[in-house]
Every structure is written in structure tokens, then in C-alpha cells.
Amino acid sequence: MRRRLLIQALAVAALPLFAVPVFSAGEGGGGGDGGQTTQCKKGMVWDKKLKKCVAPKQGMLDDDNIYEAGRALAMAGRYDEAIAVLSLAADKKDPRILNYLGYSHRHSGRVTVGLGYYEEALRIDPNYTLVREYLGEAHLQIGDLAGAQEQLREIEKRTGKGSREYGMLSEQIDRFMKS
């Protein structure tokens, strides 16, 4: 039973990496393919080395693939699936993984859980400004304008006012203040 669940989780993890073209927003664009990914038929996963669809096997996805799959699921609004996939990562301290766990929990309505993941990611990499943007948005979700403004100042210190993260959080703060 446990082996079957692991294979199913790996299959879910791999699905956004392979088949119908998918374009995602946010950091990175995905390994030189312009953010485009393809999907195998149900129950199969893409093996990058073999360049074909194969039946999933335990340990076939490394943390980078888990991150890419989890991020794609999160950006597609499939938060619970993203959480399941990201939770498979071997490196539980990878700030990228923690960021999208936070993002997925926050967008699933578990803002406090999301805050914890964001804070852990920042303990590991205080200069990760995308986490700071999302953390600021989480503060706004709970009505904490001061917390969001603090993250905006931290982003400005690290990247200036011209960065994407600064612009996005600044816009969210402006909307919050007008509402």
C-alpha cells in the first residue's frame, strides 16, 4: 500500500513536467525551454535522461524536479497537489521548496502555516526576495499592514524599487490601503 501511494505521488509530481504545453509565471522560466513543459499519459512520467515517458519508480525525481513540479502545480492553483509533491523533497531546508509550501498553504487558506514556511525560508536565505514578497502578501491577508511594509523595506534594501518583487508587493499594499 505504501509503495503504491509513493508511486502515485511521484506520478502526480511528474505530471506538470510533461505533456500539454504549460506556461507558468514567477521565478525562473524552467530550464531553457521558455517555461514550456509536456505531459505523459496518465500513470506515466517523463524521464529527462531517456527522453520518453516511463512508469514511475521510487527515487526517480530529484529535488530540482520536485521543486519544478511543485511550483508548476502551485502556480496552476493546484495547491494541495503542490503540497503533496513538495513534501517529497529530500532537502527539507531548500528555501525554494519552503517558499512554495508557504505559498500553497497560504492560498489554501492556511495563512498561519504559510507564514511559518516563509519565515523558515528566510532564516536560511534572508536575501530571497520572492519569499519576502509572498510573506508581505500573507501579512496583508491577516490585516498586518506594518508587517507587509516591513517586507517591502527589506526588498528595497536588497534589490531596490525597480525589482519585480518590490513592484508586486507595493501594488498589493496600495490596494490594501485603498480598500
N, C-alpha and C positions, 0 to 999 in steps of 0.2 A: 504494500500500500504506500509506504513512504517513498519507495523508488518511483512509483507511478506518479505521485504528486510532484516529485522533483523533476521528472521528465516533462510533466505538464507545465510546470513553472518555467522551465527552460524554453519550452516551445512558445509560451506566451512572451517570454523575454525576447526571443528572437524574431517574433512576427513583425515588429515595426522596422526591423533592419532589412527586410527582404520583401518584395513583391510590388504591388501597385505603387507608382511614384508618390512619394510623400515629401512635402516641403515643410520644414519647421523653422520657427523663429527663435531668436535668442542667441546664446553664445555659440561660437564655433559654427559651422555650417556642415560639419561632417566631412571627414577625411578626403577632401579633394573631389568629392562628387557633387559639389554645389548644394549639399543638403538633401539630395535625392537618395531614396533607399528603395529596395524592392522586397517583395514578399513571396514566400513559397506557399504551396497549398497547405491546407490545414494538417497539422501534425508533423510538418517538415520544417527544417530551419536551414538557413543559408550558411554554408561553410566557406569562409573567405579564402582559405587555402586551396580547397578543391574547386572553388568557384561553381558550386552547384548545391541544390537542395538535398539535404540528407536527414535521416531520422535523428532526433536529438539524443545526445549521450551526456552522461554526467561529466561535468568539468570542461565541456567544450567551449563555454563562453568565459572569457577573461573579464576583469573588472572594467576595462575600457569598453568592451561590447555591452556589458551590463549597464554601464553609465549611459551609453548612446541609446540603448533600447528604453531604459527608464525615462530618460529625458524626452525622447520622442513620444512616449505614452503620456507623460505629464503635459507636454505642450499640446497634445491632441485632446486633453481634457479627460483622459482615462486614468484618473488619479489612483484609484485602488489597485489597478493593474501595475501602475508605475511603482507604487509602494512595494508590491509583491516582488517585482523584478529587482528594484534597487536593494532590497533586503537580502538578495542573494550574493551581494558583493563580498569578497573575502576581506578587503580592506575596509573595515567599518569606520576608519578615520579619514577617508578620502573626502575632502571638502566638497568636491563636485557631487558626490553621492549624497552627502548630508544636505547640501543645498536643495537638491530636487526631492529628497524625502521631506524636507521642510515645506517646500513649495506644494507638493502633493497633499500633505496633511492639511496645510492652510486652506487650500482650495476645496478640500473635502469638508471644511467646517471645523476642523480640529486645529484652530489657530494657536492655542497654547502649546500643543505638541510641535507644530511647525516652528514656533519661536525657539523651542529647545534645540531643534536640529540646526537652525540658523546660528544660534549662539555657539554651539559646538563647532560648527564650521569656521566661525570667526576666531575661536580660540586657537585653532590650528593655523588659519591663514587670515590674519586681520586685514590684509590688503585685498581680499576677494570682494570687489565692489558689487558684483551681481548679488551676492548674498546680502550685502548692505541695502541694496535697492529693495529686495524682497522682504527683508526684515523691516524696513521702513514702511512698506505697504502693509505688513502684518500689524505694525503698531497702529496704523490708521484704521484697520479693521476693528481693533478693540477700542478705538477712540483716543489713542495716545498720540496727540499731535506733537508733543515735545519729543517723544521717542523717535518719531519719523524725522523730525527736523534735525535731531542729533545724527541720525544716519546720513542725512543729506550733507551735513557739515563734514562728516568723515569721508564721504565720497569725494567731496570737493577738495579736501586735503590731499587725497591720493591721486585724483585724475583731473581735477579742475571742473569748471562748469560746462565744458564742452563735451563731456562724455555722455554716452547713451544712458548709462545708469543714472547720472545726475539729472538729465533731462526727463527721464521717465518718472523718477521719484518726485522731482519738483512739480511736474504736471499733476501727479496724484495728490500732492499736498495742496496745490492750488484748488483742485476740485473739491477736496475735503473741506477746505476753509470756506468755499462758496456755498456748500450745502448746509 
